[in-house]
Amino acid sequence: MKILHVNDTYDHRGGVQQYLVAVAGLLASGGHSNAIAYHQQSAHTVQDGPWPAYHVEGGDEAMLVRRLQDAIAQEQPDVAYIHHVASSTLVAAVADVLPAVAYVHGFTAVCPGLAKYFRRGDQVCGRPFGWGCVPMHYLRRCSSARRPSTLARLMQSTEALRQAFLQLPRVLVGSRYMADLLAQNSFSPEKITILPPHFLQNDIQLNYCPPEEPNSILYAGRLEVEKGVPYLLQALSLLPDHVRLVVAGDGTLRSQYERLSAELGLADRTEFLGWIDAEEMEHCYQRCALLVMPSICPESFGKAGVEAMAHGRPVVAFAVGGIPDWVEESVTGLLAKPTDSTHLATKIRTLLEDPARQQIMGLTGQHAVVERYGAKRHLSTLEAIFNDVIVEIK
């Protein structure tokens, strides 16, 4: 079959984009063909990629729809696979002419603040989307909108996207947390399938290699408020002076976090690498004893942690969102109380002081990844879902 992938962007920066490229390759390996329709262009947009790609941007909604229709007419796909799309118009236009499946990677259809998080009080939001979100914006600062008119637009766009996704025959999510969240927001549980957005692209060696730097810990991800890096820096300040932190990633708050590191007296114990390629990331896993995920907003899945497990590294994380789906406490890693730097430091220290336990957890994690995230399983699940939707619609 031919699959039209629809996403806001087409590049390699970010988990959704990396999944799109990886899953298109997986589908191609199964004898299927792909085409890409993307909404926004940037300096990082893939050029001369392996599949036909269409930039479906328009000055107005009518132009956007026409360009999408042109791409569909050119490619004649059998099914659409919608990834991260913020435009309800684009989602509806796809579903009007094609059997469509959406992967709900984030919160754009259920949260105007996009994070399910109260910035005032540092707490996860457990409320369903609705007009009750409006007072929470002012009381708990759960969105960045400053003007009532901006908040109103956010509410309207969130509801429009929710309604567009509700019309689709099937939606995929990465964790039980996301499945429960969609059900809380009126999605039919029968239409929801849990399929983690990660699979092994290469075979892994089931053997444990001790870290090159036994006292180094790793953070891999964006440097944004929802990722909780300040809590990790606070935890580092509570650990012995020989413990070092390697930060692989970049974001709008990098300079702020570098300043915080210096203020806490951690400048010589913290290494900010910025964005790094896959080869450099491999070296980070070889260097460090464990990965820390201090996310304070609920992760829909948490791909970085599963990648660390595939490399035989245990994970210490705050227990938020979909993370407990794959961090099994005291088996593949350790879970700390959200936003509690002292508890996080205790969990990190526990593992760093016990290399034998690191090895056991590392090997257990590798076996869990092979069992749960095999490429063949991912491919067969997608094929079955696509075929079911094609039959249902036709």
N, C-alpha and C positions, 0 to 999 in steps of 0.2 A: 504494500500500500504506500501511498505518498502522504506524508505528514507535513502540514504547514504549521511551523512554530511561530507563535506571535508573542512578542515581548516589547517592552518599552525601549530597550537598547540591544545592541548586538556587539558585545566586546567580551573581554576575558576578566574584567575587574568586578569581583563580587560573586557571592555564592550562587545566585540565581543564574547569572550569565554563564558561569562555569558549568553549572548543571545543564543548561540548554545545549551548549556545545558538546558536552560529554554524552548526553542522551541522544543527540542527533547522530553522533558517531556510533553509539550502541545500536540504534535502529538501523543504520546503514549496514552494520556488521550482520544484522539479521535479514538482509536482503530488501530492506525498505528504502525509499528515497525521501529526501527532505527538501524543504524550502523555508526560508526565514522571512518574516515580515516584522519590521521594527519601526518604532514610532519616533525615536529621538536619535540624532546623530551627534557624535563628539569626535575629539581627536583620537580616541581609543577604538573607534568603530572598526570592526574587522573589514579588511580590504582583500579582495580576491580569495575569499574563503572557499571551502570545498562544496558549498551548496548555493543555489541561487538565492540572492537576498534582495529584498525590496524595502526601500525607505518610504513608508506610507504616511508621510507628514503632509498636512494641508493647512492652509490659512484659516479654514473654517471646517466645521464638521462635515459638510457636504463634500468638500474636496478630499478630506481624510477617507471617507467612505468610498469615494470613486477610485482613489488610488489603491485601496485595499481590494476592491472588486476587480481592478485591472490585474493585480497580482494573482488573484484567485483564477481569473479567466486564463491567464498565461500558464499557470502551473497545474490547474485541474486537480487539486489535492482531494484525497478521500476523507480526511479528518483534520481538524485543527487542534493543536495542543497549545493552549493559552498559558503563558507563564506569568510574569509580573507585568500587568497592564493596569495603569491608573485611569485610563479613559473608558468610561462606561459605554460611550458611543462605539468605540472600537470593539469591545467585547460583544455588544449587541449586534453589530454589523457582521462579525464573524459568525455568530450563532444563527443569524438569519439565513445564511446560505450554505453552512456546512455543519455536519455533526461535530460537536466541539466538547473537549474535555479541558478543564482548567486545573492547574496546580496552584493552590493557594499557599504561597510561600510566606506571606506576611499578613499585616493587619489592615491593609488599605480598604477592605470592604466591611470592616467591623469596628474601626476605631479612627475617629478624626485626628487623634494625636499620633497615630501610626505606631504606637509602642505599647499600648495596654499598661500604662505606667503613670503613677502619680508622682510628679517631680517634687511636689511639696509633701514631704513625709517619706519619700523613697519607698513606695509600696506598689506592688502589682495591682492593677485594676481587675476586679472580678465581675464588673457590671456588664450586662448586655448593652449593645449599642442602642441609642434612642435619645429622645430629647432630654432625658435625665443626665446626659453627658454635658449639657450646657452649664448647669451650676457647678459640676465638677471641674470644668475648665477654670472657673474663677476661684473656686475654693481649694483645689488641689493641683492646679497648673498641669493638666494632662495634655495640653497642646501648646504649640508655640504661637498661636494666633493672639494678636494684641487688640484688634478691633472687633467689635460685634459683627460687622459685615463680613470680615474674614472668617470668623467662626461659623457664621451662617453658611458661607460657601463651602467650608469644609464638611459641615453636616450634610448639606445637599449632595455633594460629590460622593461622600461615603455611602449615603443611602442609594444613590443612583447605581453605584458599583455593586452594592449588595444585591439590589434587585436584578441587575444584569447577570450576576453569578447564580442567583436563585433559579433562573430560567434554564440553566444548563443541565443536561441529563446526568452528569457525573463530575464531581470535584475530588481532587486528590490532596492529601495533606501529609506532613512529615512525621506527625506524632499524635499520641492520644490527646495531648493537651489541645492541639489544633482541631482535632475532630470534635472534642467537647465544646470548644469555643464556637465553632460553626453551628453545632446543634443548639447551643444557647441563643444563637442569633437566627433561628428559624430555618436553618438548613435541614433537610430531611436526612436522618442518619443513614437511610438506605442508599442515598446518593453519594455518601462519603466513603472513600477508600484511603486507608493509611498506607502510604508507600514512601519510605524515607528517601529524600532527594540526594542520595549518595549510593554509589556502588563501586566495587573494585574494578578499575580499568586494567589493572595488571595483577598477575598472581603475586602473592606475598610469601616470603620465606617465614615459616613458623619457627623462628628461633629468636631468642632474646640476646640483644647486644648491649652490654653495659654502657651507660652514658660516658662520653668522653670527659664531660665536666660534671661530676656527681653532685655538685652543689649548685648547679644552675637550673633554673626553672624557666619555662617558656610561656609567653602569651602570643597568640596568633589571631589577628583580627583587626577590625577597624578601630580607630581611636576616636570614638564618639561617646556621648554621655551614657547611652543605654548599655554599653559594654562594661562599665564599672571599673575601669582601670584605676581610678583613685583608691578604690577599696583594696585593690591588689598592691598598690604602692604602700598604703597604710599597713597592710599585712607584712610586706617585706621589711618595713621598719621595725617590726616586732620580732623578726627572725635574726639569728646570729649573723654577725658581720660578714662571714665567709659565703653566705647565700647570695647568689646573683640572679638578676632577672634579664632575660632576653626578650625584647618586644619586637615581633615581626608584624608589621602593618603600619598603616598611616591613616590620617584623617584630619578633620578640621581642628581637633583639640590636641594635636601632637605637641605644639609649642607650649601649651598650657600644662600638659602632663610632664614635659621635660622640666619646666619651672618647678612644678610640684615635687618632682624627684629631687631636684637640687635643694629645695626648701626643707625637705625631710632628711637631708644629708645622705641621699642615696645616689648621687650623680656618678660616683665611681663604682656603683654596684648595679647600675641599670644601663643596658645597651639598647638604644633605639635604632633599628635597622631600616625602617621605612618599608615600602613594598618590595618584596623579593620574589624571584622566580622559583619555579618548582625545584630546581636543582639546589638552590640556596636553602629552600625550606627543608629538603631532605637532610642537609647538613645540620640544621637547627634541631631536628629530631635526634640526630646522632649525638649532638652536643649535650642536650638537656635531659634531666632525669625524669621530668614530668611536665604535663601541660596544665595550666591553670585557666579556667573560664569563669571570670568574676562577673558575668552578666547580671545586671540588676533588673532589666526588662525581660519578660519571658521570651526565650528563644523558641522559634517554631520547630527547630530541630537541633542545630549545633554541629554543623559539618566538621569544624576544626577538631572537635574532640574525637570524633570517630576516626579521622585521619591519624590523629596521634595514637589511638589504640591500634590501628593497623601497623604502626611502626613500633609496637611493643612498649608504648609509653602510657602509664596510668594517668588518669585525669582527676584533678581536684576542681570542683565547681560549686557555685551556688545552685541550690536546688530550685530552679525556676523553669517554667514552660516545659518544653519537650526534653530537657536534659536528663531527667530521671528515667526516660525511656531506654537510654543506652548506658548511663552510668549506674551500674548496679553497686550499691553501697558495700564497701569492703570486699568486692569481688573484682571489678574492673576499675575502681576508683573510689574517691571519697566525696561526699556531699556536705557542704557547709550551709549554715543558715544565711539566707539572703541578706546582704548589706552588713554582715557581721564580720569585720576585718579580723577581730581577735579569733573568732572561730575558724575563719579561713586560714589564718597563720598556724593555728594548732593542727589543722588537717595537713597542711603542707609539711610542717615539721615532722609529723608522725611518719609520713612516707620517706622524707629525706633521710631520716635516722634509721631506716630499715630497708637496706638494699635488697635483702632476700624477699621481702614483701613486694617491693617494686617488680622484681623478676616474675614472681607468681602472678601478680596482677597484669603485668605486661603480656605474658603468654596467654593468660585467660582472655584478655581483651582481643588479642590477635585471632584466637579461635572464634570468639563471638562475632567479630567482623566478617570472617570468612563464612560463617554459618548464616548470618542475617543479611549481609549486603553483597551477595554474589550478583554478578552482571546477568547471568542467565535467568535468575529469579526476577530481576527488575524488568528485563526484556519481555519475558513471558507474561508478566502481570500487565504491562502496558499493552502488549498485543491483544490480550483478552479483553481489556477495557475498551480499546479502540474498536475492536470487532463488534463488541456488544452495542456500543453507541451507534455505530454505522447501521447495524440491523434495526435498532430501536427507531432511529430517525427515518430510515427509508421504508 
